[in-house]
Amino acid sequence: MVKKFPHTYVIVFFIILLATVTTWIVPAGEFNRQTIDTNGNKREVIQTGSYHQVEQQPQTWQIFSAFYKGFVRSPRIIVFILILGGAFWILNESRAIDAGVNSFLQKSQHLEKYWLFKKLGVNNIIITFVMLMFSFFGAVFGMSEETIAFVIIFVPLAISMGYDSIVGVCMCFIGAGIGFAGCLLNPFTLGIAQEIAGLSLFSGIEYRLVIWMVINVVGIGYVLNYAAKIKKNPKKSPVYAEDEYWRTHHNQSNNDLQQPSLTKTWIAYFCVLLATVTYAVWMPMNSIKVGPSVLKFPLLPVLSVLFAVFGYITASKSIQYFILNLLMFTIAYLMAGVMGFDWSLMEIAALFFTMALVAGMAMGKGPNDITKLFVAGAKDIMSAALVVGLAGGIIVILEDGKVIDTILHEISKSMIGMGKVATLSLMYAFQSGLNMVITSGTAKAALIMPILRDISEMIGMSKQATVTAFHIGDGFTNLITPTSGVLIGVLEIARVPFNKWFRWAWPLILILTLVGFLLLIPTVTIKLNGF
């Protein structure tokens, strides 16, 4: 009898049990905390040298309350996932994404008549371009949770191109993860880490650009090689059986586009247009942040005008084209909000919720029908929300047991007295392993950078090298750990079992981790600008 691989819930629960055992074995201790200002935001960081032991807090029955506390700790991602599930269920009712994927593939295949495109392969160009785009987003503003919203677009696209759902996940999620590790201008990890280390904001970008390019070549090359194998024989995909869902619900048939219901379509259209134009009038000039640079540009008015033009064109063709236009401009507003207005998950969730309501109105759905569709979508994605809450229980157990600071203190002591390369290697390994417990890059920067900064000063190592070890180590293992709410959310939406993802992804993560380590060595052996 073949034993089944444990369910994701079971894996996470066993990690909670392991964390609970740790609270009985590891001495309890704490660092004192202080609040500092980083890039205009208040952050709580530890005071190095302030570690002291406290009364032991072994966890027992708290194992069973960890699920509840994990929900309380991670409400943003949980609610975001539920709203996305409901919003895209409404969107899928229109079959607009299917129509868009179909139309895109038909047009892209015409490029095969050109020698260069035929030589490189149109599909290879599409995968490369999409991954580079998301890698850039990850490197510049730390795209992570936002990738959950794109899975529902790129998985059907990958299936329609003759690949599998893993390729679809890679196009957005792995792409953004590679960029997150490359970290060109990410203010949420690199910016905070450099601020704490006392370095000029976004300094050392020249070598980080080299790092970003190298890991993109490795990561995208790996995905393209896998995609070619699946294209040749789709049944070799580890998720071939699971992808039956996508093959059934997102097929490549050339269904006729629906004729528009002009009255209801235009009511929905003018509601959105009026809101966006009114908002844009009040903010004619917007400040767009790209790393340390701030660009003044009338972004919202421009988007409003473009939406009006393309809205008119698409609404005159069909409901599906109009909804596709609505989706594209929703994504455009998402980028504008993140880069220009410091949007968080709350604003992004509100944006997709609004998109869903307008899409429902455009299809002629009444309030009751829209509500039923939204509830069905939220119910369909509930398992992802539950596992995010369960994973949050791991850090709750370790925090309540007062052992996280002790672990940090002991690891920092083990680094002292070693050579620069050895110390940097330990920092990198420690950061990669810490992703199993704390997945937030911002939280890790505030927690461990004061310690790593002091160690660097004690051994005369470049603090820029320490920051580089931090942000590369923060990128890769997040793509495979079952405690990452973003990963679990992505896999649940893509319907990829965690065990199959793990078996597929671990060689890629290992390769990227080794490449990341090799890229770290020059930061302490070669004179680099900013290091």
C-alpha positions as CSV (number, residue, x, y, z in Angstrom):
1,M,0.0,0.0,0.0
2,V,1.5,3.4,-1.0
3,K,1.5,5.9,1.8
4,K,0.0,9.3,1.0
5,F,2.0,12.4,1.3
6,P,0.7,14.4,4.3
7,H,-1.7,17.2,3.6
8,T,-0.4,20.8,3.9
9,Y,-2.4,21.3,7.1
10,V,-0.8,18.2,8.6
11,I,2.7,19.4,7.7
12,V,2.1,22.8,9.2
13,F,0.6,21.3,12.3
14,F,3.6,19.1,12.8
15,I,5.8,22.2,12.5
16,I,3.7,23.7,15.3
17,L,4.3,20.6,17.4
18,L,8.1,21.0,16.8
19,A,8.0,24.6,17.7
20,T,6.1,23.7,20.9
21,V,8.8,21.1,21.8
22,T,11.4,23.9,21.3
23,T,9.8,26.0,24.0
24,W,10.5,23.3,26.5
25,I,14.1,22.8,25.5
26,V,15.5,26.2,24.5
27,P,16.0,28.6,27.4
28,A,13.6,31.6,27.3
29,G,15.1,35.0,26.7
30,E,14.5,38.4,25.2
31,F,16.2,41.4,23.7
32,N,15.0,44.9,24.7
33,R,13.3,46.7,21.9
34,Q,13.4,50.3,20.7
35,T,11.4,52.2,18.1
36,I,13.3,53.9,15.3
37,D,12.3,55.8,12.1
38,T,13.1,54.1,8.8
39,N,12.1,55.9,5.6
40,G,9.4,57.9,7.4
41,N,7.9,54.8,9.2
42,K,8.2,53.8,12.8
43,R,9.8,50.4,13.3
44,E,10.5,48.4,16.4
45,V,14.0,46.9,16.4
46,I,16.1,45.0,19.0
47,Q,18.8,46.6,21.1
48,T,21.9,44.6,20.5
49,G,23.7,43.5,23.7
50,S,20.5,43.7,25.7
51,Y,19.7,39.9,25.6
52,H,18.7,38.5,29.0
53,Q,17.0,35.3,30.1
54,V,13.4,35.4,31.3
55,E,11.1,32.9,33.0
56,Q,10.5,29.8,30.9
57,Q,7.2,29.8,29.1
58,P,6.7,26.2,27.8
59,Q,3.7,25.9,25.6
60,T,1.2,23.1,26.1
61,W,-2.5,23.5,25.4
62,Q,-1.5,26.6,23.3
63,I,-1.0,24.1,20.4
64,F,-4.7,24.1,20.0
65,S,-5.1,27.9,20.3
66,A,-2.3,28.5,17.7
67,F,-4.8,28.2,14.9
68,Y,-7.0,31.0,16.3
69,K,-4.0,33.2,17.1
70,G,-2.6,32.6,13.7
71,F,-5.7,34.0,12.2
72,V,-5.6,37.0,14.4
73,R,-1.9,37.5,13.4
74,S,-2.4,37.2,9.7
75,P,-5.8,38.8,8.9
76,R,-4.5,40.9,6.0
77,I,-3.5,38.0,3.7
78,I,-6.5,35.8,4.8
79,V,-9.1,38.5,4.0
80,F,-7.2,39.4,0.8
81,I,-7.4,35.7,-0.4
82,L,-11.1,35.5,0.3
83,I,-11.9,38.7,-1.5
84,L,-9.8,37.7,-4.5
85,G,-11.5,34.3,-4.6
86,G,-14.9,35.9,-4.7
87,A,-13.9,38.6,-7.2
88,F,-12.4,36.3,-9.7
89,W,-15.3,33.8,-9.4
90,I,-17.5,36.6,-10.7
91,L,-15.0,37.5,-13.4
92,N,-14.8,33.9,-14.5
93,E,-18.6,33.8,-14.9
94,S,-18.1,36.0,-18.0
95,R,-15.5,33.7,-19.5
96,A,-13.6,37.0,-20.3
97,I,-10.2,35.5,-19.3
98,D,-10.8,32.5,-21.5
99,A,-11.6,34.8,-24.4
100,G,-8.6,37.0,-23.7
101,V,-6.2,34.1,-23.5
102,N,-7.7,32.7,-26.7
103,S,-7.3,36.0,-28.6
104,F,-3.8,36.6,-27.2
105,L,-2.6,33.2,-28.3
106,Q,-4.1,33.6,-31.8
107,K,-2.4,36.9,-32.3
108,S,0.9,35.8,-30.9
109,Q,1.1,32.8,-33.2
110,H,1.2,35.2,-36.2
111,L,4.6,36.2,-35.0
112,E,6.0,32.8,-36.0
113,K,6.2,34.0,-39.6
114,Y,9.2,36.2,-38.5
115,W,12.5,34.3,-38.5
116,L,13.7,35.6,-35.1
117,F,10.5,34.8,-33.3
118,K,10.3,31.4,-34.9
119,K,13.9,30.7,-33.9
120,L,13.5,31.8,-30.3
121,G,9.9,30.5,-30.0
122,V,7.0,32.8,-29.3
123,N,6.0,30.9,-26.2
124,N,9.5,31.2,-24.8
125,I,9.5,34.9,-25.4
126,I,6.1,35.2,-23.6
127,I,7.3,33.2,-20.6
128,T,10.6,35.2,-20.4
129,F,8.9,38.6,-20.8
130,V,6.3,37.9,-18.1
131,M,8.9,36.5,-15.6
132,L,11.2,39.5,-16.2
133,M,8.2,41.9,-15.7
134,F,7.3,40.3,-12.4
135,S,11.0,40.0,-11.4
136,F,11.3,43.8,-11.9
137,F,8.2,44.4,-9.8
138,G,9.7,42.2,-7.0
139,A,13.0,44.0,-7.2
140,V,11.6,47.5,-7.2
141,F,8.6,47.5,-4.8
142,G,8.8,44.0,-3.3
143,M,5.8,42.4,-5.1
144,S,4.9,39.3,-3.1
145,E,1.3,39.0,-1.8
146,E,0.1,40.7,-5.0
147,T,1.1,37.7,-7.1
148,I,-1.9,35.8,-5.7
149,A,-4.1,37.9,-7.8
150,F,-2.3,37.0,-11.0
151,V,-2.3,33.2,-10.7
152,I,-5.9,33.1,-12.0
153,I,-4.6,34.8,-15.2
154,F,-1.3,33.0,-15.9
155,V,-2.3,29.5,-15.1
156,P,-5.0,29.4,-17.7
157,L,-2.6,31.1,-20.1
158,A,0.1,28.4,-19.5
159,I,-2.5,25.6,-19.9
160,S,-3.7,27.1,-23.2
161,M,-0.1,27.4,-24.4
162,G,0.4,23.6,-23.9
163,Y,2.2,23.7,-20.5
164,D,0.9,23.1,-17.0
165,S,-0.1,25.0,-13.9
166,I,3.4,24.9,-12.5
167,V,4.6,27.0,-15.5
168,G,1.7,29.4,-14.9
169,V,2.7,29.8,-11.2
170,C,6.4,30.3,-12.2
171,M,5.5,33.1,-14.6
172,C,4.3,35.3,-11.8
173,F,5.2,33.8,-8.4
174,I,8.8,32.6,-9.2
175,G,9.4,35.6,-11.3
176,A,8.5,38.0,-8.4
177,G,10.5,35.8,-6.0
178,I,13.7,36.0,-8.1
179,G,13.3,39.8,-8.2
180,F,12.6,40.0,-4.5
181,A,16.0,38.2,-3.9
182,G,17.7,40.5,-6.4
183,C,16.3,43.5,-4.6
184,L,17.3,46.4,-6.7
185,L,15.2,49.2,-5.0
186,N,12.8,47.3,-2.7
187,P,12.1,49.8,0.2
188,F,10.5,47.2,2.4
189,T,13.6,44.9,2.8
190,L,16.6,46.6,1.2
191,G,15.6,50.1,2.3
192,I,14.9,49.1,5.9
193,A,18.0,46.9,6.2
194,Q,20.3,49.7,4.8
195,E,18.7,52.3,7.1
196,I,19.4,50.1,10.2
197,A,22.9,49.3,9.0
198,G,23.6,53.0,8.6
199,L,24.1,52.9,4.8
200,S,23.0,55.3,2.1
201,L,19.6,54.3,0.8
202,F,19.8,52.0,-2.2
203,S,23.6,52.3,-2.3
204,G,25.5,49.4,-4.0
205,I,22.9,49.1,-6.8
206,E,25.6,48.5,-9.5
207,Y,26.5,45.1,-8.1
208,R,22.9,44.3,-7.2
209,L,22.0,44.8,-10.8
210,V,24.6,42.1,-11.7
211,I,23.0,39.8,-9.0
212,W,19.5,40.4,-10.4
213,M,20.5,39.7,-14.0
214,V,22.4,36.5,-13.1
215,I,19.7,34.9,-11.0
216,N,17.1,35.9,-13.6
217,V,19.1,34.0,-16.3
218,V,19.4,31.0,-14.0
219,G,15.8,31.0,-12.9
220,I,14.1,31.8,-16.2
221,G,16.4,29.3,-18.0
222,Y,15.4,26.5,-15.6
223,V,11.7,27.3,-16.1
224,L,12.1,27.4,-19.9
225,N,13.8,24.1,-19.9
226,Y,11.0,22.5,-17.9
227,A,8.4,24.1,-20.0
228,A,9.9,22.7,-23.2
229,K,9.7,19.1,-21.7
230,I,6.1,19.6,-20.8
231,K,5.2,21.0,-24.2
232,K,6.8,17.9,-25.8
233,N,4.9,15.5,-23.5
234,P,2.2,17.1,-21.3
235,K,1.7,13.8,-19.4
236,K,5.2,14.2,-17.9
237,S,3.8,17.0,-15.8
238,P,3.6,16.1,-12.1
239,V,0.3,18.0,-11.9
240,Y,-1.2,16.5,-15.1
241,A,-4.2,15.0,-13.3
242,E,-4.8,18.2,-11.2
243,D,-4.7,20.3,-14.4
244,E,-7.8,18.6,-15.7
245,Y,-9.8,21.3,-13.8
246,W,-8.1,24.0,-15.9
247,R,-8.4,22.0,-19.1
248,T,-12.1,21.7,-18.5
249,H,-12.9,25.2,-17.2
250,H,-10.4,27.1,-19.3
251,N,-10.3,25.4,-22.7
252,Q,-9.0,26.7,-25.9
253,S,-12.3,26.6,-27.8
254,N,-13.1,29.5,-30.0
255,N,-16.5,30.4,-28.6
256,D,-18.2,33.3,-30.1
257,L,-17.9,36.4,-27.9
258,Q,-21.2,37.5,-26.2
259,Q,-23.0,40.4,-27.8
260,P,-23.1,43.4,-25.4
261,S,-26.2,44.3,-23.4
262,L,-25.6,48.0,-24.1
263,T,-27.9,49.4,-21.5
264,K,-26.5,47.6,-18.5
265,T,-22.9,47.6,-19.8
266,W,-23.0,51.4,-20.2
267,I,-24.5,51.9,-16.8
268,A,-21.6,49.9,-15.2
269,Y,-19.1,51.7,-17.5
270,F,-20.2,55.2,-16.7
271,C,-20.3,54.5,-12.9
272,V,-16.6,53.4,-13.0
273,L,-15.6,56.2,-15.4
274,L,-17.3,58.9,-13.3
275,A,-15.6,57.7,-10.1
276,T,-12.1,57.5,-11.7
277,V,-12.3,60.8,-13.5
278,T,-13.7,62.5,-10.4
279,Y,-10.9,61.1,-8.3
280,A,-8.3,62.1,-10.9
281,V,-9.5,65.7,-11.1
282,W,-8.6,66.1,-7.4
283,M,-5.1,64.8,-7.9
284,P,-3.9,66.0,-11.3
285,M,-0.2,65.4,-10.5
286,N,1.0,62.2,-8.8
287,S,4.3,61.3,-7.2
288,I,5.5,58.0,-8.5
289,K,8.3,56.4,-6.4
290,V,10.9,54.2,-8.0
291,G,13.6,53.5,-5.4
292,P,15.1,56.8,-4.3
293,S,13.6,58.7,-7.3
294,V,10.3,60.4,-7.3
295,L,8.6,61.2,-10.7
296,K,5.9,63.8,-10.9
297,F,3.3,62.7,-13.5
298,P,-0.4,63.1,-14.0
299,L,-0.9,59.3,-13.8
300,L,-4.5,59.1,-12.6
301,P,-5.8,61.6,-15.2
302,V,-3.9,59.7,-18.0
303,L,-5.3,56.4,-16.8
304,S,-8.8,57.8,-16.7
305,V,-8.6,59.1,-20.2
306,L,-7.2,55.8,-21.5
307,F,-9.9,53.9,-19.6
308,A,-12.6,56.1,-21.2
309,V,-11.2,55.5,-24.7
310,F,-10.7,51.8,-24.4
311,G,-13.8,51.4,-22.4
312,Y,-15.8,52.9,-25.3
313,I,-14.1,50.6,-27.8
314,T,-14.4,47.4,-25.8
315,A,-18.0,48.0,-24.7
316,S,-19.1,48.5,-28.3
317,K,-17.7,45.0,-29.1
318,S,-18.8,42.7,-26.3
319,I,-19.3,42.3,-22.6
320,Q,-16.2,40.0,-22.4
321,Y,-14.0,42.6,-24.1
322,F,-15.3,45.3,-21.7
323,I,-14.6,43.1,-18.7
324,L,-11.1,42.3,-20.0
325,N,-10.5,46.0,-20.3
326,L,-11.8,46.5,-16.8
327,L,-9.3,43.8,-15.5
328,M,-6.4,45.4,-17.4
329,F,-7.1,48.8,-15.9
330,T,-7.6,47.3,-12.5
331,I,-4.0,45.9,-12.7
332,A,-2.8,49.3,-14.0
333,Y,-4.4,51.1,-11.0
334,L,-2.9,48.5,-8.7
335,M,0.6,49.4,-10.0
336,A,-0.2,53.1,-9.7
337,G,-1.4,52.6,-6.2
338,V,1.6,50.6,-5.0
339,M,4.2,52.9,-6.6
340,G,2.4,56.2,-6.1
341,F,0.3,56.0,-3.1
342,D,1.8,53.3,-0.8
343,W,-1.1,51.0,-1.1
344,S,-1.3,48.0,1.1
345,L,-3.4,44.8,0.7
346,M,-6.5,46.6,2.0
347,E,-6.6,49.1,-0.9
348,I,-5.7,46.4,-3.4
349,A,-8.5,44.1,-2.1
350,A,-11.0,47.1,-2.3
351,L,-9.9,47.6,-5.9
352,F,-10.5,44.0,-7.0
353,F,-13.8,44.0,-5.0
354,T,-14.9,47.0,-7.0
355,M,-13.8,45.4,-10.2
356,A,-16.0,42.3,-9.4
357,L,-19.1,44.4,-8.7
358,V,-18.7,46.3,-12.0
359,A,-18.1,43.1,-13.9
360,G,-21.2,41.6,-12.4
361,M,-23.2,44.7,-13.3
362,A,-21.8,44.6,-16.9
363,M,-23.0,41.0,-17.2
364,G,-26.5,42.0,-16.2
365,K,-26.4,40.3,-12.8
366,G,-28.6,41.5,-10.0
367,P,-27.4,42.1,-6.4
368,N,-28.5,38.6,-5.3
369,D,-26.7,36.9,-8.2
370,I,-23.5,38.9,-7.6
371,T,-23.6,38.0,-3.9
372,K,-24.1,34.3,-4.6
373,L,-21.2,34.2,-7.1
374,F,-18.9,36.1,-4.6
375,V,-19.8,33.7,-1.8
376,A,-19.1,30.7,-4.1
377,G,-15.7,32.1,-5.0
378,A,-14.8,32.8,-1.3
379,K,-15.9,29.2,-0.4
380,D,-13.8,27.8,-3.2
381,I,-10.7,29.5,-1.9
382,M,-11.4,29.0,1.8
383,S,-8.8,26.2,2.2
384,A,-6.0,28.6,1.3
385,A,-7.2,31.1,3.9
386,L,-7.4,28.4,6.6
387,V,-3.8,27.2,6.0
388,V,-2.5,30.8,6.2
389,G,-4.0,31.1,9.6
390,L,-2.6,27.7,10.7
391,A,0.9,28.7,9.5
392,G,0.7,31.9,11.5
393,G,0.4,29.8,14.6
394,I,4.0,28.7,14.3
395,I,5.5,32.1,15.0
396,V,2.8,32.6,17.7
397,I,4.1,29.5,19.6
398,L,7.7,30.6,19.3
399,E,6.9,34.2,20.4
400,D,4.8,33.2,23.3
401,G,7.4,30.6,24.3
402,K,10.1,33.4,24.4
403,V,12.6,31.4,22.4
404,I,13.0,33.4,19.1
405,D,15.4,35.9,20.7
406,T,17.4,33.1,22.4
407,I,17.9,31.4,19.0
408,L,19.0,34.7,17.5
409,H,21.4,35.3,20.4
410,E,23.0,31.9,20.2
411,I,23.4,32.1,16.4
412,S,25.0,35.5,16.6
413,K,27.5,34.3,19.2
414,S,28.5,31.4,16.9
415,M,29.4,33.8,14.1
416,I,31.9,35.8,16.1
417,G,35.6,35.0,15.6
418,M,35.2,33.5,12.1
419,G,36.6,34.8,8.8
420,K,34.6,37.1,6.6
421,V,33.6,34.5,4.0
422,A,32.6,32.0,6.7
423,T,30.7,34.7,8.7
424,L,28.9,35.8,5.5
425,S,28.1,32.2,4.7
426,L,26.5,31.7,8.2
427,M,24.5,34.9,7.8
428,Y,23.2,33.7,4.5
429,A,22.3,30.2,5.8
430,F,20.7,31.7,8.9
431,Q,18.6,34.1,6.9
432,S,17.5,31.3,4.4
433,G,16.5,29.1,7.3
434,L,14.7,31.9,9.2
435,N,12.2,32.1,6.3
436,M,10.7,28.8,7.7
437,V,9.6,30.8,10.7
438,I,9.2,34.4,9.7
439,T,8.1,35.0,6.1
440,S,7.8,38.8,6.2
441,G,10.9,40.5,4.8
442,T,10.2,43.7,6.7
443,A,9.8,41.9,10.0
444,K,13.0,40.0,9.5
445,A,14.9,43.2,8.6
446,A,13.8,44.9,11.8
447,L,14.5,41.8,13.9
448,I,17.9,40.6,12.8
449,M,19.7,43.4,11.0
450,P,20.8,45.1,14.3
451,I,22.6,41.9,15.2
452,L,24.1,41.3,11.8
453,R,25.2,44.9,11.7
454,D,27.1,44.7,15.0
455,I,28.8,41.4,13.9
456,S,29.9,43.0,10.7
457,E,31.5,45.9,12.7
458,M,33.2,43.5,15.1
459,I,35.0,41.6,12.3
460,G,35.6,44.5,10.0
461,M,33.3,43.2,7.3
462,S,31.4,45.5,4.9
463,K,27.9,46.1,6.2
464,Q,26.8,46.3,2.6
465,A,27.9,42.7,2.2
466,T,25.8,41.9,5.2
467,V,22.7,43.6,3.8
468,T,23.3,41.7,0.5
469,A,23.4,38.4,2.4
470,F,20.2,39.4,4.1
471,H,18.2,40.2,1.0
472,I,19.4,37.3,-1.2
473,G,18.7,34.9,1.7
474,D,15.3,36.4,2.1
475,G,14.2,35.5,-1.4
476,F,14.6,31.9,-2.3
477,T,13.4,29.6,0.5
478,N,10.2,31.6,0.8
479,L,9.3,30.0,-2.5
480,I,9.1,26.5,-1.0
481,T,8.4,26.7,2.7
482,P,4.9,25.5,3.8
483,T,4.7,28.3,6.4
484,S,4.5,31.0,3.7
485,G,1.0,32.3,3.5
486,V,1.7,33.7,0.0
487,L,3.0,30.4,-1.3
488,I,0.1,28.4,0.1
489,G,-2.4,31.0,-1.3
490,V,-0.8,30.8,-4.8
491,L,-0.8,27.0,-4.8
492,E,-4.3,26.7,-3.6
493,I,-5.6,29.0,-6.3
494,A,-3.5,27.2,-8.9
495,R,-4.7,23.8,-7.5
496,V,-1.2,22.5,-7.2
497,P,-0.6,20.2,-4.2
498,F,2.2,21.3,-1.9
499,N,4.0,18.0,-2.1
500,K,4.1,18.1,-5.9
501,W,5.3,21.7,-5.8
502,F,8.0,20.8,-3.3
503,R,9.3,17.9,-5.4
504,W,9.4,20.1,-8.5
505,A,10.7,23.3,-6.9
506,W,13.5,22.1,-4.5
507,P,16.1,21.5,-7.3
508,L,15.5,25.1,-8.6
509,I,15.6,26.6,-5.1
510,L,18.9,24.7,-4.4
511,I,20.4,25.9,-7.6
512,L,19.4,29.5,-6.9
513,T,20.6,29.3,-3.3
514,L,24.0,28.1,-4.5
515,V,24.2,30.8,-7.2
516,G,23.3,33.3,-4.5
517,F,26.1,32.2,-2.3
518,L,28.6,32.4,-5.1
519,L,27.4,35.9,-5.9
520,L,28.0,36.9,-2.2
521,I,31.7,36.0,-2.2
522,P,32.8,39.0,-4.3
523,T,31.2,41.4,-1.8
524,V,34.1,40.6,0.7
525,T,36.9,39.6,-1.7
526,I,36.7,42.3,-4.4
527,K,36.5,46.1,-4.1
528,L,33.0,46.9,-5.3
529,N,31.4,50.4,-5.6
530,G,29.3,51.0,-2.4
531,F,30.7,48.0,-0.5
